[in-house]
Amino acid sequence: MAPKKAKKKATEANSNVFNMFEQSQIQEFKEAFTIMDQNRDGFIDKNDLRDTYAALGRLNVGNDELDEMVKEASGPINFTIFLTMFGEKLKGTDPEETILNAFKIFDPEGTGIIKGDEIKYHLMSQADKFTEAEINQMFENFPLDVAGNLDYKNLCYVITHGEDKEQEE
């Protein structure tokens, strides 16, 4: 491919990423990028990542782990690359049906709800265990109903579509 064509193709790919998100989402990503760009040079590098982790209280991040993160990018991580990486990650989200099927394991009657205590127990004791703070954050964003149940069908919809069904209608 001729250099002009390659440059044009890269520009087209990068400009499309801005169409994947709403303006408010892009602004949120920009704020996150600015926070992570610790030295304010317009790029996120290994030192910026190390400083970001340190600001979050994790001081023992290894060079190998940081190198792996930086390698995920197709080049130096400016805002457009950063946004593209998020777009690729979000595009890889499981389909709604797959997530629903995972929840249905805990809902053999197919009611669309799971007891809050039950989901909390499983999330804190299985595989990638959630912390109490993560559980509380989930329940803040997806409150239990008056009977203490989680509407997992709505949760799955929000995970895959980004907004509450009731807010759309």
DSSP file with accessible surface (Angstrom, degrees, kcal/mol):
  #  RESIDUE AA STRUCTURE BP1 BP2  ACC     N-H-->O    O-->H-N    N-H-->O    O-->H-N    TCO  KAPPA ALPHA  PHI   PSI    X-CA   Y-CA   Z-CA
    1    1 A M              0   0  152      0, 0.0     5,-0.0     0, 0.0     0, 0.0   0.000 360.0 360.0 360.0 136.7    0.0    0.0    0.0
    2    2 A A     >  -     0   0   52      1,-0.1     4,-2.5     4,-0.0     3,-0.2  -0.349 360.0-113.7 -67.2 148.2    1.3    3.4   -0.9
    3    3 A P  H  > S+     0   0  112      0, 0.0     4,-2.6     0, 0.0     5,-0.2   0.875 116.3  52.9 -53.6 -39.3    2.2    5.7    2.1
    4    4 A K  H  > S+     0   0  183      1,-0.2     4,-2.5     2,-0.2     5,-0.2   0.928 111.3  46.1 -62.4 -44.2   -0.6    8.1    1.3
    5    5 A K  H  > S+     0   0  146     -3,-0.2     4,-2.7     2,-0.2    -1,-0.2   0.904 112.5  50.4 -65.2 -40.8   -3.2    5.3    1.2
    6    6 A A  H  X S+     0   0   45     -4,-2.5     4,-2.4     2,-0.2    -2,-0.2   0.925 111.8  47.8 -63.0 -42.9   -1.9    3.8    4.4
    7    7 A K  H  X S+     0   0  159     -4,-2.6     4,-2.4    -5,-0.2    -2,-0.2   0.927 112.7  48.6 -64.4 -42.7   -2.1    7.2    6.1
    8    8 A K  H  X S+     0   0  136     -4,-2.5     4,-2.7    -5,-0.2    -2,-0.2   0.930 111.1  50.3 -63.2 -42.4   -5.6    7.8    4.8
    9    9 A K  H  X S+     0   0  128     -4,-2.7     4,-2.5     1,-0.2    -1,-0.2   0.920 110.8  48.9 -63.8 -41.8   -6.7    4.3    6.0
   10   10 A A  H  X S+     0   0   52     -4,-2.4     4,-2.4     2,-0.2    -1,-0.2   0.916 111.4  50.1 -63.8 -40.9   -5.3    4.9    9.5
   11   11 A T  H  X S+     0   0   84     -4,-2.4     4,-2.6     2,-0.2     5,-0.2   0.926 110.5  49.7 -64.4 -42.4   -7.0    8.3    9.6
   12   12 A E  H  X S+     0   0   96     -4,-2.7     4,-1.8     1,-0.2    -2,-0.2   0.929 111.2  49.0 -62.2 -43.5  -10.4    6.7    8.6
   13   13 A A  H  X S+     0   0   59     -4,-2.5     4,-0.8     1,-0.2    -1,-0.2   0.916 114.0  46.0 -63.0 -42.7  -10.0    4.0   11.2
   14   14 A N  H >X S+     0   0   53     -4,-2.4     4,-0.6     1,-0.2     3,-0.6   0.890 110.6  51.6 -68.7 -39.5   -9.2    6.5   13.9
   15   15 A S  H >< S+     0   0   59     -4,-2.6     3,-0.7     1,-0.2     4,-0.5   0.843 102.8  60.9 -69.4 -29.3  -12.0    8.9   13.0
   16   16 A N  H >X S+     0   0   91     -4,-1.8     3,-1.1     1,-0.2     4,-0.6   0.797  90.9  68.5 -65.3 -27.7  -14.6    6.1   13.1
   17   17 A V  H X< S+     0   0    6     -4,-0.8     3,-1.2    -3,-0.6     4,-0.4   0.860  92.4  59.1 -62.6 -30.8  -13.9    5.4   16.7
   18   18 A F  G X< S+     0   0   71     -3,-0.7     3,-0.5    -4,-0.6    -1,-0.3   0.763  99.9  57.7 -70.2 -21.0  -15.4    8.8   17.6
   19   19 A N  G <4 S+     0   0  133     -3,-1.1    -1,-0.3    -4,-0.5    -2,-0.2   0.626  93.7  68.0 -80.3 -15.5  -18.7    7.6   16.0
   20   20 A M  G << S+     0   0   97     -3,-1.2     2,-0.3    -4,-0.6    -1,-0.2   0.685 102.0  48.6 -75.4 -19.5  -18.8    4.6   18.4
   21   21 A F  S <  S-     0   0   19     -3,-0.5     2,-0.1    -4,-0.4    66,-0.0  -0.873  82.9-113.9-125.1 155.0  -19.4    6.8   21.4
   22   22 A E     >  -     0   0  122     -2,-0.3     4,-2.4     1,-0.1     3,-0.4  -0.454  39.7-106.1 -78.4 159.8  -21.8    9.6   22.4
   23   23 A Q  H  > S+     0   0  141      1,-0.2     4,-2.4     2,-0.2     5,-0.2   0.882 120.9  53.6 -57.2 -39.5  -20.2   13.0   23.0
   24   24 A S  H  > S+     0   0   73      1,-0.2     4,-1.9     2,-0.2    -1,-0.2   0.890 109.1  49.2 -64.9 -36.2  -20.7   12.6   26.8
   25   25 A Q  H  > S+     0   0   75     -3,-0.4     4,-2.6     2,-0.2    -2,-0.2   0.919 109.1  51.7 -68.0 -41.9  -18.9    9.3   26.8
   26   26 A I  H  X S+     0   0   15     -4,-2.4     4,-2.5     1,-0.2    -2,-0.2   0.916 108.6  51.9 -61.3 -40.0  -16.0   10.7   24.8
   27   27 A Q  H  X S+     0   0   94     -4,-2.4     4,-2.3     1,-0.2    -1,-0.2   0.909 109.1  49.9 -63.5 -40.5  -15.7   13.5   27.3
   28   28 A E  H  X S+     0   0  130     -4,-1.9     4,-2.3     1,-0.2    -1,-0.2   0.918 111.2  48.5 -64.5 -42.1  -15.6   10.9   30.2
   29   29 A F  H  X S+     0   0   30     -4,-2.6     4,-2.9     2,-0.2    -2,-0.2   0.892 109.5  53.5 -63.5 -38.2  -12.8    9.0   28.3
   30   30 A K  H  X S+     0   0   79     -4,-2.5     4,-2.6     2,-0.2    -2,-0.2   0.913 108.5  49.3 -63.2 -41.6  -11.0   12.3   27.8
   31   31 A E  H  X S+     0   0  106     -4,-2.3     4,-2.1     2,-0.2    -2,-0.2   0.926 112.3  47.8 -62.9 -42.6  -11.1   13.0   31.5
   32   32 A A  H  X S+     0   0   38     -4,-2.3     4,-2.3     2,-0.2    -2,-0.2   0.919 111.6  50.6 -64.2 -42.6   -9.8    9.5   32.3
   33   33 A F  H  X S+     0   0    5     -4,-2.9     4,-2.4     1,-0.2    -2,-0.2   0.929 109.6  50.6 -59.9 -45.2   -7.0   10.0   29.7
   34   34 A T  H  < S+     0   0   57     -4,-2.6    -1,-0.2     1,-0.2    -2,-0.2   0.893 109.9  50.2 -62.6 -39.0   -6.0   13.3   31.2
   35   35 A I  H  < S+     0   0  107     -4,-2.1    -1,-0.2     1,-0.2    -2,-0.2   0.917 114.1  44.8 -64.9 -41.3   -5.9   11.7   34.7
   36   36 A M  H  < S+     0   0   44     -4,-2.3     2,-2.4     1,-0.2    -2,-0.2   0.808  93.5  80.0 -75.0 -29.0   -3.7    8.9   33.4
   37   37 A D    ><  +     0   0    9     -4,-2.4     3,-1.7     1,-0.2    -1,-0.2  -0.466  62.7 172.6 -78.0  74.0   -1.4   11.2   31.4
   38   38 A Q  T 3  S+     0   0   74     -2,-2.4    -1,-0.2     1,-0.3     6,-0.1   0.823  72.9  44.3 -58.7 -36.9    0.5   12.1   34.6
   39   39 A N  T 3  S-     0   0   82      4,-0.2    -1,-0.3    -3,-0.2    -2,-0.1   0.413 103.5-130.2 -92.8   3.4    3.3   14.0   32.8
   40   40 A R    <   +     0   0  152     -3,-1.7    -2,-0.1    -6,-0.2     4,-0.1   0.788  65.5 131.7  57.0  37.7    0.8   15.9   30.5
   41   41 A D  S    S-     0   0   78      2,-0.4    -1,-0.1     0, 0.0     3,-0.1   0.403  79.9-106.6 -97.6   2.9    2.7   15.1   27.3
   42   42 A G  S    S+     0   0   32      1,-0.2    37,-0.4    -5,-0.1     2,-0.3   0.497  93.0  85.5  88.0   3.2   -0.4   13.9   25.4
   43   43 A F  S    S-     0   0   86     35,-0.1     2,-0.6    36,-0.1    -2,-0.4  -0.988  70.2-135.3-136.3 145.3    0.6   10.3   25.6
   44   44 A I  B     +A   77   0A   7     33,-2.5    33,-0.7    -2,-0.3     2,-0.2  -0.901  36.8 167.7 -99.3 121.2    0.2    7.5   28.1
   45   45 A D     >  -     0   0   53     -2,-0.6     4,-2.3    31,-0.1     5,-0.2  -0.600  52.6 -81.4-121.5-175.5    3.4    5.6   28.6
   46   46 A K  H  > S+     0   0   61      1,-0.2     4,-2.6     2,-0.2     5,-0.2   0.887 127.9  50.9 -57.1 -41.9    4.7    3.0   31.1
   47   47 A N  H  > S+     0   0   96      1,-0.2     4,-2.7     2,-0.2    -1,-0.2   0.885 108.5  52.0 -66.0 -37.9    5.7    5.7   33.7
   48   48 A D  H  > S+     0   0    1      2,-0.2     4,-2.4     1,-0.2    -1,-0.2   0.916 110.6  48.5 -62.2 -42.8    2.2    7.2   33.4
   49   49 A L  H  X S+     0   0   15     -4,-2.3     4,-2.7     2,-0.2     5,-0.2   0.928 111.3  49.7 -62.9 -43.6    0.7    3.8   34.1
   50   50 A R  H  X S+     0   0   79     -4,-2.6     4,-2.4     1,-0.2    -2,-0.2   0.939 112.7  47.3 -60.6 -44.9    3.0    3.2   37.1
   51   51 A D  H  X S+     0   0   72     -4,-2.7     4,-2.4     2,-0.2    -1,-0.2   0.881 110.8  52.1 -64.7 -37.1    2.1    6.7   38.5
   52   52 A T  H  X S+     0   0   18     -4,-2.4     4,-1.3     2,-0.2    -1,-0.2   0.936 110.5  47.4 -65.1 -46.1   -1.6    6.0   38.0
   53   53 A Y  H  <>S+     0   0   58     -4,-2.7     5,-2.6     1,-0.2     3,-0.4   0.916 111.1  51.9 -60.5 -42.3   -1.4    2.7   39.8
   54   54 A A  H ><5S+     0   0   39     -4,-2.4     3,-1.7     1,-0.2    -2,-0.2   0.914 106.3  53.6 -61.5 -40.4    0.5    4.4   42.6
   55   55 A A  H 3<5S+     0   0   80     -4,-2.4    -1,-0.2     1,-0.3    -2,-0.2   0.805 108.2  51.3 -64.4 -26.7   -2.2    7.1   42.9
   56   56 A L  T 3<5S-     0   0  139     -4,-1.3    -1,-0.3    -3,-0.4    -2,-0.2   0.385 126.3-102.7 -90.0   1.6   -4.7    4.2   43.3
   57   57 A G  T < 5S+     0   0   62     -3,-1.7     2,-0.8    -4,-0.2    -3,-0.2   0.475  85.4 121.5  95.2   2.4   -2.6    2.7   46.0
   58   58 A R      < +     0   0   91     -5,-2.6     3,-0.3    -6,-0.2    -1,-0.2  -0.850  25.2 163.0-102.7 105.0   -1.0   -0.1   44.1
   59   59 A L        +     0   0  141     -2,-0.8    -1,-0.2     1,-0.2    -5,-0.1   0.604  59.1  69.3 -98.0 -14.0    2.7    0.4   44.4
   60   60 A N        +     0   0  130     -7,-0.1     2,-0.4     2,-0.0    -1,-0.2  -0.151  58.7 146.5-104.1  41.6    4.1   -3.0   43.4
   61   61 A V        -     0   0    9     -3,-0.3     2,-0.1   -11,-0.1    -7,-0.0  -0.639  43.8-132.0 -80.2 125.9    3.2   -3.1   39.6
   62   62 A G     >  -     0   0   37     -2,-0.4     4,-2.1     1,-0.1     5,-0.2  -0.400  11.8-121.2 -78.9 154.6    5.9   -5.0   37.8
   63   63 A N  H  > S+     0   0   80      1,-0.2     4,-3.0     2,-0.2     5,-0.2   0.867 113.1  56.9 -59.3 -38.2    7.6   -3.9   34.6
   64   64 A D  H  > S+     0   0  132      2,-0.2     4,-2.3     1,-0.2    -1,-0.2   0.921 107.0  48.1 -60.9 -43.7    6.4   -7.0   32.8
   65   65 A E  H  > S+     0   0   70      2,-0.2     4,-1.9     1,-0.2    -2,-0.2   0.925 113.9  46.5 -63.5 -43.3    2.7   -6.1   33.6
   66   66 A L  H  X S+     0   0    0     -4,-2.1     4,-2.4     1,-0.2    -2,-0.2   0.912 110.6  52.8 -65.7 -41.2    3.2   -2.5   32.5
   67   67 A D  H  X S+     0   0   54     -4,-3.0     4,-2.3     1,-0.2    -1,-0.2   0.905 107.6  52.0 -60.8 -41.6    5.0   -3.6   29.3
   68   68 A E  H  X S+     0   0  115     -4,-2.3     4,-0.8     1,-0.2    -1,-0.2   0.898 109.4  49.9 -62.0 -40.7    2.1   -5.9   28.4
   69   69 A M  H >< S+     0   0   41     -4,-1.9     3,-0.9     1,-0.2     4,-0.4   0.937 112.0  46.4 -62.9 -46.5   -0.4   -3.1   28.9
   70   70 A V  H >< S+     0   0   46     -4,-2.4     3,-1.5     1,-0.2    -2,-0.2   0.872 106.2  60.5 -65.8 -34.3    1.5   -0.7   26.6
   71   71 A K  H 3< S+     0   0  145     -4,-2.3    -1,-0.2     1,-0.3    -2,-0.2   0.706  88.1  73.6 -67.1 -19.8    1.9   -3.5   24.0
   72   72 A E  T << S+     0   0  103     -3,-0.9    -1,-0.3    -4,-0.8     2,-0.2   0.759  85.3  81.6 -65.2 -23.5   -1.8   -3.7   23.6
   73   73 A A  S <  S-     0   0   14     -3,-1.5     4,-0.1    -4,-0.4     9,-0.0  -0.515  82.3-131.9 -83.3 153.0   -1.7   -0.4   21.8
   74   74 A S  S    S-     0   0  111     -2,-0.2    -1,-0.1     2,-0.1    -3,-0.1   0.513  83.7 -29.2 -80.4  -4.7   -0.9   -0.2   18.1
   75   75 A G  S    S-     0   0   31     -5,-0.2    -2,-0.1     3,-0.1    -1,-0.0  -0.937 111.3 -11.7-179.7-163.1    1.6    2.6   18.8
   76   76 A P  S    S-     0   0  100      0, 0.0     2,-1.4     0, 0.0     5,-0.2  -0.289  75.1-114.7 -55.4 139.0    2.1    5.5   21.2
   77   77 A I  B     +A   44   0A  11    -33,-0.7   -33,-2.5     4,-0.1     2,-0.1  -0.612  50.1 158.5 -89.1  89.5   -1.0    5.9   23.3
   78   78 A N     >  -     0   0   56     -2,-1.4     4,-2.6   -35,-0.2     5,-0.2  -0.370  61.2 -85.3 -91.2-175.0   -2.5    9.3   22.4
   79   79 A F  H  > S+     0   0   26    -37,-0.4     4,-2.9     1,-0.2     5,-0.2   0.907 128.2  51.8 -63.6 -39.8   -6.2   10.0   23.0
   80   80 A T  H  > S+     0   0   34      2,-0.2     4,-2.5     1,-0.2    -1,-0.2   0.930 112.8  44.9 -63.7 -43.2   -7.4    8.6   19.7
   81   81 A I  H  > S+     0   0   19      2,-0.2     4,-2.7     1,-0.2    -1,-0.2   0.923 112.5  52.9 -64.4 -42.9   -5.5    5.3   20.3
   82   82 A F  H  X S+     0   0   12     -4,-2.6     4,-2.0     2,-0.2    -2,-0.2   0.942 111.7  45.2 -56.3 -48.2   -6.8    5.2   23.9
   83   83 A L  H  X S+     0   0    0     -4,-2.9     4,-2.6     1,-0.2    -1,-0.2   0.907 111.4  52.9 -65.3 -40.4  -10.4    5.6   22.7
   84   84 A T  H  X S+     0   0   29     -4,-2.5     4,-2.5    -5,-0.2    -1,-0.2   0.913 107.0  52.6 -61.1 -41.6   -9.8    3.0   20.0
   85   85 A M  H  X S+     0   0   34     -4,-2.7     4,-2.3     1,-0.2    -1,-0.2   0.916 110.6  47.0 -62.8 -41.7   -8.6    0.5   22.6
   86   86 A F  H  X S+     0   0   78     -4,-2.0     4,-2.9     2,-0.2     5,-0.3   0.908 110.2  53.4 -65.9 -40.2  -11.7    1.1   24.7
   87   87 A G  H  X S+     0   0    1     -4,-2.6     4,-2.3     1,-0.2    -2,-0.2   0.921 110.1  47.3 -59.8 -42.0  -13.9    0.7   21.6
   88   88 A E  H  X S+     0   0  112     -4,-2.5     4,-1.1     2,-0.2    -1,-0.2   0.901 113.0  48.6 -66.3 -40.4  -12.3   -2.6   20.9
   89   89 A K  H  < S+     0   0  127     -4,-2.3     3,-0.4     1,-0.2    -2,-0.2   0.929 114.3  45.0 -65.4 -44.4  -12.7   -3.8   24.5
   90   90 A L  H >< S+     0   0   87     -4,-2.9     3,-1.7     1,-0.2    -2,-0.2   0.858 106.9  58.9 -69.7 -33.4  -16.3   -2.8   24.6
   91   91 A K  H 3< S+     0   0  160     -4,-2.3    -1,-0.2     1,-0.3    -2,-0.2   0.813  99.6  60.8 -64.4 -25.5  -17.0   -4.3   21.2
   92   92 A G  T 3< S+     0   0   60     -4,-1.1    -1,-0.3    -3,-0.4    -2,-0.2   0.398  75.4 127.5 -84.0   4.9  -15.8   -7.6   22.7
   93   93 A T  S <  S-     0   0   58     -3,-1.7     3,-0.1     1,-0.1    -3,-0.0  -0.370  70.6-101.2 -62.9 139.9  -18.5   -7.6   25.3
   94   94 A D        -     0   0   94      1,-0.1    -1,-0.1     2,-0.1     5,-0.0  -0.235  44.3 -95.0 -58.8 149.0  -20.5  -10.9   25.4
   95   95 A P    >>  -     0   0   84      0, 0.0     4,-1.8     0, 0.0     3,-0.5  -0.266  35.3-110.2 -62.4 153.6  -23.9  -10.8   23.7
   96   96 A E  H 3> S+     0   0   47      1,-0.2     4,-2.9     2,-0.2     5,-0.2   0.889 117.6  56.7 -53.2 -41.7  -26.9  -10.2   25.9
   97   97 A E  H 3> S+     0   0  141      1,-0.2     4,-2.5     2,-0.2    -1,-0.2   0.895 104.8  51.6 -61.0 -39.6  -28.1  -13.7   25.5
   98   98 A T  H <> S+     0   0   69     -3,-0.5     4,-1.6     2,-0.2    -1,-0.2   0.926 112.2  45.3 -63.6 -44.0  -24.8  -15.2   26.7
   99   99 A I  H  X S+     0   0   24     -4,-1.8     4,-1.9     2,-0.2    -2,-0.2   0.922 112.1  52.0 -67.3 -42.2  -24.8  -13.0   29.9
  100  100 A L  H  X S+     0   0   28     -4,-2.9     4,-2.3     1,-0.2    -2,-0.2   0.919 107.0  53.5 -58.9 -43.1  -28.5  -13.9   30.5
  101  101 A N  H  X S+     0   0   76     -4,-2.5     4,-0.7     1,-0.2    -1,-0.2   0.863 105.5  54.0 -62.3 -35.0  -27.7  -17.6   30.2
  102  102 A A  H >< S+     0   0   53     -4,-1.6     3,-0.7     1,-0.2     4,-0.4   0.923 111.4  44.7 -64.5 -42.5  -25.0  -17.2   32.9
  103  103 A F  H >< S+     0   0   33     -4,-1.9     3,-1.8     1,-0.2    -2,-0.2   0.845 101.0  68.6 -69.2 -32.1  -27.5  -15.6   35.3
  104  104 A K  H >< S+     0   0   89     -4,-2.3     3,-1.4     1,-0.3    -1,-0.2   0.739  83.2  73.2 -63.1 -19.9  -30.2  -18.2   34.5
  105  105 A I  T << S+     0   0  131     -3,-0.7    -1,-0.3    -4,-0.7    -2,-0.2   0.872 102.7  41.9 -58.4 -34.5  -28.0  -20.8   36.2
  106  106 A F  T <  S+     0   0   61     -3,-1.8    -1,-0.3    -4,-0.4    -2,-0.2   0.369 114.8  54.5 -92.8   3.4  -29.1  -19.1   39.5
  107  107 A D    X   +     0   0    6     -3,-1.4     3,-2.0    -4,-0.2    -1,-0.2  -0.547  57.3 164.9-136.7  67.7  -32.7  -18.7   38.3
  108  108 A P  T 3  S+     0   0  106      0, 0.0    -1,-0.1     0, 0.0    -2,-0.1   0.792  78.1  56.9 -61.1 -25.1  -34.0  -22.2   37.3
  109  109 A E  T 3  S-     0   0  154     -3,-0.1    -5,-0.0     1,-0.0    -2,-0.0   0.585 106.6-128.0 -81.2 -10.0  -37.7  -20.9   37.4
  110  110 A G    <   +     0   0   42     -3,-2.0    -6,-0.1    -6,-0.2    -3,-0.0   0.837  58.7 144.9  70.2  35.8  -36.8  -18.2   34.8
  111  111 A T        -     0   0   83      2,-0.3     3,-0.1    -7,-0.1    -1,-0.1   0.690  61.7-122.4 -79.3 -20.0  -38.3  -15.3   36.9
  112  112 A G  S    S+     0   0    3      1,-0.3    41,-1.2    -5,-0.2    40,-0.8   0.487  81.3  89.6  89.6   2.7  -35.6  -12.8   35.8
  113  113 A I  E     -B  151   0B  57     38,-0.2     2,-0.4    39,-0.2    -1,-0.3  -0.941  54.1-163.1-132.5 154.7  -34.6  -12.1   39.4
  114  114 A I  E     -B  150   0B   4     36,-1.8    36,-3.5    -2,-0.3    -7,-0.1  -0.994  37.1 -99.5-132.4 142.4  -32.0  -13.5   41.8
  115  115 A K  E  >  -B  149   0B 133     -2,-0.4     4,-2.2    34,-0.2     5,-0.3  -0.384  30.0-133.6 -60.3 132.2  -31.9  -13.1   45.5
  116  116 A G  H  > S+     0   0    1     32,-3.2     4,-2.4     1,-0.2     5,-0.2   0.885 104.9  52.4 -56.5 -42.2  -29.4  -10.3   46.3
  117  117 A D  H  > S+     0   0  136     31,-0.4     4,-2.3     1,-0.2    -1,-0.2   0.878 109.1  51.1 -63.3 -36.8  -27.8  -12.4   49.1
  118  118 A E  H  > S+     0   0   72     -3,-0.2     4,-2.3     2,-0.2    -2,-0.2   0.942 111.8  44.3 -68.5 -46.5  -27.4  -15.4   46.8
  119  119 A I  H  X S+     0   0    4     -4,-2.2     4,-2.7     1,-0.2     5,-0.2   0.906 113.0  53.3 -67.0 -36.2  -25.7  -13.4   44.0
  120  120 A K  H  X S+     0   0   61     -4,-2.4     4,-1.9    -5,-0.3    -1,-0.2   0.945 108.7  49.6 -61.3 -46.0  -23.5  -11.6   46.6
  121  121 A Y  H  X S+     0   0  144     -4,-2.3     4,-1.0     1,-0.2    -2,-0.2   0.940 114.0  44.6 -58.1 -49.2  -22.4  -15.0   48.0
  122  122 A H  H  X S+     0   0   46     -4,-2.3     4,-1.6     1,-0.2     3,-0.4   0.902 113.0  50.0 -66.4 -40.6  -21.5  -16.4   44.6
  123  123 A L  H  < S+     0   0   42     -4,-2.7     7,-3.1     1,-0.2    -1,-0.2   0.811 114.9  44.3 -69.0 -27.3  -19.7  -13.2   43.4
  124  124 A M  H  < S+     0   0   58     -4,-1.9    -1,-0.2     5,-0.3    -2,-0.2   0.597 121.8  36.6 -92.2  -9.0  -17.6  -13.1   46.6
  125  125 A S  H  < S+     0   0   37     -4,-1.0     2,-0.3    -3,-0.4    -2,-0.2   0.509 103.5  71.3-121.6  -6.2  -16.7  -16.8   46.7
  126  126 A Q  S  < S-     0   0  102     -4,-1.6     4,-0.1    -5,-0.1    -1,-0.0  -0.853  98.6 -44.7-117.6 149.9  -16.2  -18.0   43.1
  127  127 A A  S    S+     0   0   96     -2,-0.3     2,-1.6     1,-0.2    -4,-0.0  -0.002 128.4  18.7  41.8-121.8  -13.6  -17.4   40.4
  128  128 A D  S    S-     0   0  152      1,-0.0    -1,-0.2    -3,-0.0    -2,-0.1  -0.624  96.6-142.2 -79.1  88.8  -12.5  -13.7   40.3
  129  129 A K        -     0   0  133     -2,-1.6    -5,-0.3    -5,-0.1     2,-0.2  -0.258   5.0-134.2 -62.7 133.0  -13.9  -12.9   43.7
  130  130 A F        -     0   0   73     -7,-3.1     2,-0.2   -10,-0.2    -1,-0.1  -0.531  18.0-127.3 -77.8 152.1  -15.6   -9.6   44.2
  131  131 A T     >  -     0   0   72     -2,-0.2     4,-2.3     1,-0.1     5,-0.2  -0.532  27.2-105.5 -90.3 167.5  -14.8   -7.5   47.2
  132  132 A E  H  > S+     0   0   85      1,-0.2     4,-2.7     2,-0.2     5,-0.2   0.906 123.4  53.3 -58.2 -41.1  -17.4   -6.1   49.6
  133  133 A A  H  > S+     0   0   70      1,-0.2     4,-2.4     2,-0.2    -1,-0.2   0.895 107.9  49.5 -63.1 -40.5  -16.8   -2.6   48.0
  134  134 A E  H  > S+     0   0   84      2,-0.2     4,-2.3     1,-0.2    -1,-0.2   0.897 111.2  49.4 -66.5 -39.1  -17.4   -4.0   44.5
  135  135 A I  H  X S+     0   0    0     -4,-2.3     4,-2.6     2,-0.2     5,-0.2   0.939 111.2  49.3 -62.9 -46.5  -20.6   -5.7   45.6
  136  136 A N  H  X S+     0   0   74     -4,-2.7     4,-1.8     1,-0.2    -2,-0.2   0.902 110.3  51.0 -60.5 -40.2  -21.8   -2.5   47.2
  137  137 A Q  H  X S+     0   0  114     -4,-2.4     4,-2.1     2,-0.2    -1,-0.2   0.915 109.6  50.4 -63.8 -41.8  -21.0   -0.5   44.1
  138  138 A M  H  X S+     0   0   27     -4,-2.3     4,-2.6     1,-0.2    -2,-0.2   0.944 111.4  47.5 -60.9 -45.9  -22.9   -3.0   42.0
  139  139 A F  H  < S+     0   0   34     -4,-2.6    -1,-0.2     1,-0.2    -2,-0.2   0.780 108.7  55.4 -70.5 -24.2  -26.0   -2.7   44.2
  140  140 A E  H  < S+     0   0  149     -4,-1.8    -1,-0.2    -5,-0.2    -2,-0.2   0.910 115.8  37.8 -68.6 -41.6  -25.7    1.1   44.2
  141  141 A N  H  < S+     0   0  101     -4,-2.1    -2,-0.2     1,-0.3    -1,-0.2   0.783 132.7  27.6 -79.4 -29.6  -25.8    1.0   40.4
  142  142 A F  S  < S-     0   0   44     -4,-2.6    -1,-0.3    -5,-0.2    -2,-0.1  -0.690  89.1-157.5-132.2  77.5  -28.4   -1.8   40.2
  143  143 A P        -     0   0   95      0, 0.0     8,-0.4     0, 0.0     2,-0.1  -0.174  18.4-113.0 -61.3 149.8  -30.4   -1.6   43.4
  144  144 A L        -     0   0   57     -5,-0.1     6,-0.2     6,-0.1   -29,-0.1  -0.431  34.8-110.9 -73.6 154.1  -32.2   -4.6   44.8
  145  145 A D    >   -     0   0   72      4,-2.7     3,-2.4    -2,-0.1    -1,-0.1  -0.177  43.0 -84.8 -76.5-179.1  -36.0   -4.4   44.8
  146  146 A V  T 3  S+     0   0  162      1,-0.3    -1,-0.1     2,-0.1    -2,-0.1   0.772 131.5  54.6 -61.8 -24.0  -38.0   -4.2   48.0
  147  147 A A  T 3  S-     0   0   75      2,-0.1    -1,-0.3     1,-0.0    -2,-0.0   0.422 122.7-105.2 -88.2   0.0  -37.9   -8.0   48.4
  148  148 A G  S <  S+     0   0   27     -3,-2.4   -32,-3.2     1,-0.3   -31,-0.4   0.750  74.4 138.9  85.0  24.8  -34.1   -7.9   48.2
  149  149 A N  E     -B  115   0B  23    -34,-0.3    -4,-2.7   -33,-0.1     2,-0.5  -0.787  49.1-133.5-107.2 149.6  -33.9   -9.3   44.6
  150  150 A L  E     -B  114   0B   2    -36,-3.5   -36,-1.8    -2,-0.3     2,-1.5  -0.858  13.7-138.5 -99.5 126.3  -31.7   -8.3   41.7
  151  151 A D  E  >  +B  113   0B  70     -2,-0.5     4,-1.9    -8,-0.4   -38,-0.2  -0.682  27.6 177.6 -80.9  88.6  -33.4   -7.8   38.3
  152  152 A Y  H  > S+     0   0    0     -2,-1.5     4,-2.7   -40,-0.8     5,-0.2   0.788  71.8  62.8 -72.1 -23.1  -30.6   -9.5   36.3
  153  153 A K  H  > S+     0   0   84    -41,-1.2     4,-1.9     2,-0.2    -1,-0.2   0.934 107.8  43.0 -66.0 -42.3  -32.5   -9.1   33.0
  154  154 A N  H  > S+     0   0   19    -42,-0.3     4,-2.6     2,-0.2    -2,-0.2   0.912 112.2  54.5 -66.9 -41.0  -32.3   -5.3   33.3
  155  155 A L  H  X S+     0   0    8     -4,-1.9     4,-2.5     1,-0.2    -2,-0.2   0.935 108.8  48.3 -57.3 -46.3  -28.6   -5.6   34.5
  156  156 A C  H  X S+     0   0    0     -4,-2.7     4,-2.1     1,-0.2    -1,-0.2   0.896 110.0  52.5 -62.5 -39.5  -27.8   -7.6   31.3
  157  157 A Y  H  X S+     0   0   27     -4,-1.9     4,-2.7     1,-0.2     5,-0.4   0.936 110.5  47.0 -62.1 -45.1  -29.5   -5.1   29.1
  158  158 A V  H  X S+     0   0   30     -4,-2.6     4,-2.4     1,-0.2    -2,-0.2   0.917 110.2  53.4 -64.8 -40.9  -27.5   -2.2   30.7
  159  159 A I  H  < S+     0   0   80     -4,-2.5    -1,-0.2     1,-0.2    -2,-0.2   0.915 120.2  32.4 -59.9 -41.8  -24.2   -4.2   30.3
  160  160 A T  H  < S+     0   0   40     -4,-2.1    -2,-0.2    -5,-0.2    -1,-0.2   0.737 132.1  29.3 -91.9 -22.8  -24.8   -4.8   26.6
  161  161 A H  H  < S-     0   0   91     -4,-2.7    -3,-0.2    -5,-0.2    -2,-0.2   0.569  95.2-127.1-114.1 -16.4  -26.7   -1.6   25.6
  162  162 A G  S  < S+     0   0   57     -4,-2.4     2,-0.3    -5,-0.4    -4,-0.2   0.486  77.3  64.6  86.6   0.4  -25.4    1.0   28.1
  163  163 A E  S    S-     0   0   70     -6,-0.4    -2,-0.2     0, 0.0     2,-0.1  -0.997  86.8 -90.3-153.7 160.3  -28.7    2.2   29.4
  164  164 A D     >  -     0   0   36     -2,-0.3     4,-1.2     1,-0.1     3,-0.4  -0.427  28.9-133.3 -70.2 137.0  -31.7    1.1   31.4
  165  165 A K  H >> S+     0   0   80      1,-0.2     4,-1.3     2,-0.2     3,-0.6   0.914 107.5  53.2 -54.7 -44.3  -34.7   -0.3   29.4
  166  166 A E  H 34 S+     0   0  129      1,-0.2    -1,-0.2     2,-0.2    -2,-0.0   0.833 104.6  54.7 -65.7 -30.1  -37.1    1.9   31.3
  167  167 A Q  H 34 S+     0   0  149     -3,-0.4    -1,-0.2     1,-0.2    -2,-0.2   0.797 105.8  54.1 -73.3 -25.4  -35.1    5.0   30.5
  168  168 A E  H <<        0   0  100     -4,-1.2    -1,-0.2    -3,-0.6    -2,-0.2   0.841 360.0 360.0 -74.5 -37.0  -35.3    4.3   26.8
  169  169 A E     <        0   0  189     -4,-1.3    -3,-0.0     0, 0.0     0, 0.0  -0.062 360.0 360.0 -77.1 360.0  -39.1    3.9   26.6
